[in-house]
C-alpha cells in the first residue's frame, strides 16, 4: 500500500479547485476528461488496505462521495454525454465495491 499521507495528497489534488488537473473540480464545471477519470481509477486501484481493520477517515471521506458527485452534476452535461458518464460512474462504483466490499 502506498503511504497514507501520499494517497491523501493525491486524492485531495483530484478535488482541489486550485489545481489544473483536479478531475472533480473540472467535472463540477461541466468538463468530463477521460484521461483524468482514468487517473482517478488508477489511483484507487493502487490502494490496498490489506488486513487493516481501520481506514483513515480522510481517505474514506475523499473516496466515498465520488460517484455521488458525478451523478449529482450530470445535469451540467449535454444529454448526448450522459451515457458515457453513467458508464464511468458504474465503473467507479465497481472499483469502490472491490476496494471496500459490499453488502
Number of C-alpha atoms within 10 A of each C-alpha: 9 10 8 14 12 10 18 17 11 15 21 18 18 22 19 16 15 10 13 11 15 20 25 24 19 19 20 18 11 15 13 20 14 13 10 17 19 14 14 20 16 12 13 17 13 12 14 12 13 7 6 7 6 7 10 10 9 14 16 12 12 14 16 13 10 17 17 12 14 19 13 10 13 18 11 14 16 9 10 8 11 15 10 12 17 15 11 19 19 12 14 19 16 13 16 19 12 11 15 12 9 7 3
